[in-house]
Amino acid sequence: PKASRGICGADAHAIAGRHYLRMAAAGSAAHSDHSREIAHVLHKTSLDGSYQIKDEARLLSLAAEWGVETEDRDIYDVAHEVAEIGLNEFGKPFGTQIFLNRATEERRKVWAEEEIEPRAIDREIATSLHMTTMGNTADAEVLVRQALRVGMADGWGGSMMGTEFTDILFGTPTVRTTESNLGVLERDQVNIIVHGHDPAFSEMIVVAAETKEMKDYALSKGAKGINIAGLCCTANEATMRHGIRMAGNFLQQENALLTGAVEMICVDMQCIFPSLGPLAECFHTKFITSSPIARIPGSIYIKFNTDTALAQATDLVKMAIDNYENRDEAKIFIPSSKEAAVVGYPCDQIIRELDDVTNTHLEERGSYKPAIDAIKSGVLRGAVAMVGCNNPRVRPDYSHIEIMKELLKNDVLIVASGCAAQAAAKAGLLSKEAKDLCGDGLRRVCTLVD
């Protein structure tokens, strides 16, 4: 029989707790480092640079929340100070995450009593790694508590900051109709796929592809246009702001190249298969990496620079157009599968949708109260977040979709993001017709809001 403890005396609970905490720390590091990159882009914004402020109202609102003076100041001076405050949240020596002030007093009290309020983001990650090195914490409960703390450092730190800064930089998303699945690739157009998690790079690719210069150049090379499609979270970002279509999620990245119709795949960081390198060599596809965080053999590495971002993106789009003539027609097969989807519901948009169903004489507007009242009354049975990748150990998307359908049938509202949202899109669950799969309560709410 196996020993009940390791050679140092750590039992199975301690070993599992250490592994769990290390995974939580790695996840927080990845999400929050993405946010750090966006904060640096915000700090580089200027009126005549590659990046400008697209949502000034969102910036001014956050500046007021953080106590930044805005009166009679240039908007970019305000942006740079806000970015510096955000960057300070990663390594500040004292205090807790500034966004905790958004939580209710009751919740803050619980976190303080349980000693899980996150301090500086990098400190919680470093503490987690230190606790799990040899000779340190062996109490499983303590390890799990730190996992909560490092997770909150991301949720109430890095991820929340990344969301705010991304909307300020590229515009708060608006409701758009799009399509999802490999059928969005076009046989007679230059197909460029953007893939990863950091929208700073993909934003420039989309902007460059939409210029008249690049459109005309594509026509001169025999293509009927330029088709930008997305994979993973980069797809979600670009879809919500530009309406570009989603080629698929995590487990479809190889399939996209296997269509033989992709001139270029541009990746930034996270969720990128190393197999894309040798796979791209089997076709004419150019595989472009752009971040020192994600260096992959077989790729063309072009280090992304915020100062020259648009020029770099233009060069890449031109490279993709030049590659169009290198297609092997015998290798092209584009599946016809694609589904319509309605996306782009930030908090403000959700509230506007709810305002449309309130009685202006009796009910409060500009809040989530109609949805809360529907839950309190039992019309809705709650809300569930569905986020994250699919798993190669089971049929792609199957678990996500079946769980979603069951929740909808039982009047549970779903908030979808990440690859789970794309699974929903491919299954038709992000179309308005999906209300027919809902229980009576949720279907009634959907009908009122539509």
C-alpha positions in Angstrom: 0.0 0.0 0.0 1.0 3.6 -0.6 2.4 5.5 2.4 -0.1 7.8 4.1 2.5 10.7 4.1 5.4 11.9 2.1 9.0 11.5 3.2 8.8 15.0 4.9 5.6 14.1 6.7 3.1 16.0 4.5 -0.2 14.1 4.2 -2.4 13.9 1.1 -4.4 16.9 2.1 -1.3 19.1 2.4 0.0 17.9 -1.0 -3.3 18.5 -2.7 -3.7 21.9 -1.0 -0.3 23.0 -2.2 -1.0 21.9 -5.8 -4.4 23.7 -5.7 -2.8 26.9 -4.4 -0.1 26.9 -7.0 -2.6 26.5 -9.8 -4.7 29.3 -8.3 -1.6 31.5 -8.2 -0.7 30.7 -11.8 -4.2 31.6 -12.9 -4.1 34.9 -11.0 -0.7 35.6 -12.5 -1.9 35.0 -16.0 -5.1 37.1 -15.7 -3.5 39.9 -13.8 -0.4 40.1 -16.0 -2.7 40.5 -19.0 -4.2 43.5 -17.0 -0.8 44.9 -16.4 -0.1 44.9 -20.1 -3.4 46.8 -20.7 -2.4 49.3 -18.0 0.9 50.0 -19.7 -1.0 50.6 -23.0 -3.3 53.1 -21.2 -0.2 54.9 -19.9 1.1 55.2 -23.5 -2.1 56.7 -24.9 -1.9 60.0 -26.7 -3.9 62.0 -29.2 -1.5 61.3 -32.1 -0.3 57.8 -31.0 -1.4 54.3 -31.9 -3.9 54.3 -29.0 -6.4 56.9 -28.0 -9.1 57.1 -25.3 -12.4 55.7 -26.8 -14.6 56.0 -23.7 -13.9 59.3 -21.9 -17.0 59.0 -19.7 -15.8 55.6 -18.4 -12.3 57.1 -17.7 -13.8 60.1 -15.8 -16.0 57.9 -13.8 -13.1 55.7 -12.7 -11.0 58.7 -12.0 -13.7 60.1 -9.7 -13.9 56.7 -8.0 -10.2 56.7 -7.4 -10.0 60.4 -6.3 -8.1 61.6 -9.4 -8.6 65.3 -10.1 -10.1 65.9 -13.6 -11.2 69.5 -13.7 -9.3 71.6 -16.3 -7.0 68.7 -17.1 -6.1 67.1 -20.4 -7.9 63.8 -20.8 -4.6 62.0 -21.5 -3.0 63.4 -18.3 -6.0 61.9 -16.4 -5.6 58.6 -18.2 -1.9 58.4 -17.4 -2.5 59.1 -13.7 -5.3 56.5 -13.6 -2.9 54.0 -15.2 -0.2 54.7 -12.6 -2.7 54.1 -9.8 -3.7 50.8 -11.4 -0.1 49.7 -11.9 0.6 50.5 -8.2 -2.1 47.9 -7.2 0.3 45.2 -8.4 3.1 46.0 -5.9 2.0 48.5 -3.3 3.6 47.8 0.1 0.5 48.5 2.2 -3.3 48.2 2.2 -5.7 46.1 0.2 -7.0 46.2 -3.4 -8.7 49.5 -4.2 -11.6 47.9 -5.9 -12.7 46.2 -2.7 -14.5 49.5 -2.0 -17.1 48.4 -4.6 -18.2 45.6 -2.4 -21.0 45.9 0.2 -20.0 46.8 3.8 -21.4 43.4 4.9 -19.2 41.5 2.5 -16.1 43.6 3.3 -16.6 42.7 7.0 -16.7 39.0 6.2 -13.5 39.2 4.2 -11.7 41.1 6.9 -12.8 38.7 9.6 -11.6 35.7 7.5 -8.4 37.5 6.7 -8.7 37.0 2.9 -8.9 40.6 1.7 -6.3 40.7 -1.1 -3.3 43.0 -0.7 -1.0 43.8 -3.7 -1.6 41.5 -6.6 2.0 40.4 -6.9 2.3 40.0 -3.2 -0.5 37.5 -3.1 1.0 35.5 -5.9 4.5 35.6 -4.3 3.0 34.6 -0.9 1.2 31.7 -2.5 4.4 30.4 -4.1 6.4 30.9 -0.9 3.8 29.1 1.2 3.9 26.1 -1.2 7.7 25.6 -1.3 9.3 22.8 0.7 9.2 23.2 4.4 6.3 25.7 4.6 2.6 25.5 5.0 1.2 21.9 5.4 -2.3 22.8 6.7 -4.7 22.2 3.9 -7.3 24.7 5.2 -4.8 27.5 5.4 -3.7 26.7 1.8 -7.2 26.9 0.5 -7.8 30.2 2.3 -4.8 31.6 0.5 -6.2 30.3 -2.7 -9.3 32.4 -2.1 -7.1 35.4 -1.3 -5.0 35.1 -4.4 -8.1 34.4 -6.5 -9.6 37.6 -5.2 -6.4 39.5 -6.0 -7.3 38.7 -9.6 -11.0 39.0 -9.5 -11.1 42.3 -7.5 -7.7 43.4 -8.8 -6.3 42.4 -12.1 -9.4 41.2 -13.9 -11.6 44.1 -12.8 -8.9 46.6 -13.6 -8.3 45.0 -17.0 -12.0 45.2 -17.8 -12.2 48.9 -16.9 -9.0 49.9 -18.7 -10.0 47.9 -21.8 -13.3 49.6 -22.1 -11.6 53.0 -21.6 -9.1 52.2 -24.4 -11.2 50.5 -27.0 -14.7 51.5 -26.1 -17.4 49.9 -23.9 -19.0 47.0 -25.9 -22.4 47.5 -27.5 -25.0 44.9 -28.5 -24.1 43.4 -31.9 -25.2 40.6 -34.1 -22.5 38.2 -35.2 -21.8 34.6 -36.3 -19.8 31.8 -34.8 -18.1 28.6 -35.9 -15.7 27.7 -38.7 -18.2 28.5 -41.4 -17.3 32.2 -40.9 -14.1 31.7 -42.9 -14.4 32.9 -46.5 -13.1 31.1 -49.5 -12.7 34.2 -51.7 -11.3 36.6 -49.0 -8.0 36.9 -47.1 -8.7 35.2 -43.8 -6.8 36.5 -40.8 -7.4 34.9 -37.4 -6.7 36.8 -34.1 -6.2 34.5 -31.1 -5.4 34.8 -27.4 -6.5 37.1 -24.6 -4.9 40.6 -24.9 -7.0 42.9 -27.2 -4.3 45.5 -27.6 -2.7 43.6 -30.5 -5.8 42.3 -32.1 -7.4 45.7 -32.0 -4.6 47.1 -34.2 -5.0 44.2 -36.6 -8.7 44.9 -37.0 -8.1 48.7 -37.4 -5.4 48.1 -40.0 -7.6 45.7 -42.0 -10.4 48.2 -42.1 -8.4 50.9 -43.8 -9.1 51.7 -47.5 -5.4 51.1 -48.3 -5.5 47.5 -47.1 -8.9 46.8 -48.6 -7.8 48.1 -52.0 -4.5 46.1 -51.7 -6.5 42.9 -51.1 -8.6 43.5 -54.2 -5.5 44.1 -56.3 -4.3 40.6 -55.2 -7.5 38.9 -56.4 -9.3 38.6 -53.1 -12.8 40.0 -52.6 -11.9 41.4 -49.2 -10.3 40.9 -45.8 -12.1 38.7 -43.3 -10.9 38.9 -39.7 -12.1 36.1 -37.5 -11.4 35.4 -33.8 -10.5 32.5 -31.5 -10.8 32.4 -27.7 -11.1 35.5 -25.6 -9.5 37.8 -28.2 -12.4 36.8 -30.4 -14.9 37.9 -27.7 -13.1 41.3 -27.3 -13.1 42.1 -31.0 -16.6 40.8 -31.6 -18.1 43.0 -28.9 -16.4 46.1 -30.3 -16.1 45.5 -34.0 -18.6 42.8 -34.8 -16.0 40.5 -36.3 -17.1 36.9 -36.3 -15.9 34.1 -34.1 -14.2 31.1 -35.7 -14.4 29.1 -32.5 -13.0 28.4 -29.1 -10.0 26.7 -27.5 -10.2 23.2 -29.1 -10.9 24.6 -32.6 -7.7 26.5 -33.2 -6.1 23.6 -35.0 -9.3 23.0 -37.0 -9.2 26.6 -38.2 -5.8 26.0 -39.8 -6.9 22.6 -41.2 -9.4 24.4 -43.4 -6.4 25.4 -45.6 -8.0 28.9 -46.0 -6.2 30.8 -43.3 -3.6 33.2 -44.6 -2.4 34.2 -41.1 -3.0 33.5 -37.5 -1.9 36.3 -35.1 -1.6 35.3 -31.4 -0.8 37.3 -28.3 -0.8 35.3 -25.0 -2.5 32.3 -23.3 -4.5 29.3 -24.7 -2.2 29.0 -27.8 -1.3 25.4 -28.8 2.4 24.8 -29.5 1.1 22.5 -32.3 0.2 25.5 -34.4 3.8 25.8 -35.4 4.3 22.5 -37.2 0.6 22.5 -38.3 1.1 25.9 -40.1 4.0 24.4 -42.0 1.6 21.9 -43.6 -0.3 24.8 -45.2 0.5 28.2 -46.4 -0.5 29.8 -43.1 1.8 32.4 -41.5 1.9 31.8 -37.7 2.7 35.1 -35.9 3.5 35.4 -32.2 3.8 38.9 -30.7 4.4 38.6 -26.9 7.6 37.6 -25.0 5.2 35.7 -22.7 4.2 33.3 -25.5 7.3 32.4 -27.6 6.5 29.3 -29.7 8.7 27.3 -32.0 7.8 27.5 -35.7 6.3 30.9 -35.4 7.4 34.3 -36.9 8.0 36.4 -33.8 7.3 40.1 -34.1 7.5 41.8 -30.7 4.5 44.0 -30.3 5.4 47.6 -29.5 2.7 50.1 -28.4 4.6 53.0 -30.0 4.5 51.4 -33.5 1.5 49.2 -33.1 -0.6 50.4 -36.1 2.4 50.3 -38.4 3.3 46.8 -37.3 -0.3 45.7 -37.7 -0.5 47.2 -41.2 2.7 45.3 -42.2 1.2 42.0 -40.9 -2.1 42.6 -42.8 -0.1 43.3 -45.9 1.9 40.0 -45.4 -1.4 38.1 -45.1 -2.7 39.6 -48.3 0.5 38.7 -50.1 0.1 35.2 -48.8 -3.4 34.8 -50.4 -1.9 33.7 -53.7 -0.1 30.8 -52.0 -3.2 28.9 -51.2 -3.4 25.3 -52.3 -7.0 24.9 -53.6 -6.8 21.1 -53.2 -6.3 21.5 -49.4 -9.2 23.9 -48.8 -12.3 22.7 -47.0 -14.4 25.2 -45.0 -17.3 23.7 -43.1 -20.7 25.3 -43.6 -21.5 25.3 -39.9 -22.2 28.7 -38.3 -24.8 30.2 -36.0 -26.1 33.7 -35.4 -25.4 35.3 -32.0 -26.2 38.5 -30.2 -23.3 39.7 -28.0 -22.0 42.7 -26.2 -23.8 43.2 -22.9 -21.7 45.3 -20.5 -23.3 46.3 -17.2 -24.6 49.6 -18.5 -26.3 47.9 -21.4 -28.0 45.4 -19.1 -29.4 48.2 -17.0 -30.7 50.0 -20.1 -32.4 46.8 -21.2 -34.0 46.4 -17.8 -35.1 50.1 -17.8 -37.2 49.3 -20.9 -39.4 47.0 -18.8 -39.9 49.2 -15.7 -42.9 51.2 -14.9 -41.5 54.7 -14.9 -44.1 56.0 -12.4 -43.6 53.3 -9.8 -40.3 51.6 -10.2 -36.6 52.6 -9.8 -34.7 53.0 -13.1 -31.0 52.8 -13.7 -30.4 49.7 -11.6 -30.5 45.9 -11.6 -33.7 46.0 -9.4 -36.0 44.5 -12.0 -33.8 41.4 -12.3 -33.3 41.2 -8.6 -37.1 41.4 -8.0 -37.6 38.7 -10.6 -35.3 36.4 -8.6 -36.8 37.4 -5.2 -40.3 36.6 -6.5 -39.2 33.2 -8.0 -39.8 34.1 -11.6 -36.1 33.6 -12.1 -34.3 31.0 -9.9 -30.9 32.8 -9.9 -28.0 33.6 -12.1 -25.0 31.4 -13.0 -21.6 32.4 -14.6 -20.4 29.9 -17.2 -16.8 30.7 -18.1 -13.7 28.9 -19.3 -12.3 26.4 -21.8 -13.6 23.1 -23.1 -11.8 19.9 -22.2 -10.2 17.4 -24.7 -11.1 14.5 -22.4 -14.8 14.9 -23.3 -16.7 15.8 -26.5 -15.9 19.4 -27.2 -18.5 21.9 -25.7 -20.8 19.0 -24.6 -20.6 19.7 -20.9 -21.0 23.5 -21.3 -24.0 23.2 -23.6 -25.9 20.5 -21.7 -25.4 22.3 -18.4 -26.6 25.6 -20.0 -29.7 24.0 -21.5 -30.6 22.5 -18.1 -30.1 25.8 -16.4 -32.2 27.7 -19.0 -35.0 25.1 -18.7 -35.0 25.7 -14.9 -35.3 29.5 -15.3 -31.7 30.3 -14.3 -30.1 33.3 -16.1 -26.6 32.6 -17.5 -23.8 35.1 -17.7 -21.4 33.6 -20.3 -17.8 34.5 -21.1 -14.6 33.0 -22.4 -14.8 29.8 -24.4 -18.0 28.9 -22.7 -19.7 31.9 -24.4 -18.4 30.7 -27.8 -19.7 27.2 -27.1 -23.1 28.8 -26.4 -22.8 30.8 -29.6 -22.1 27.8 -31.8 -25.0 25.9 -30.2 -27.4 28.8 -31.0 -27.8 29.7 -27.3 -26.8 33.3 -27.9 -29.6 33.9 -30.4 -32.9 35.4 -29.3 -34.6 32.2 -30.5 -33.0 30.4 -27.6 -35.7 31.7 -25.3 -37.8 28.8 -26.6 -35.5 26.5 -24.6 -36.1 28.4 -21.4 -38.6 27.7 -18.6 -41.8 29.8 -18.4 -40.3 32.4 -16.0 -37.1 33.1 -18.0 -38.9 33.0 -21.3 -41.3 35.6 -20.0 -38.4 37.8 -18.9 -36.7 37.4 -22.3 -39.9 38.3 -24.1 -40.3 41.5 -22.1 -36.7 42.6 -22.6 -36.7 41.9 -26.3 
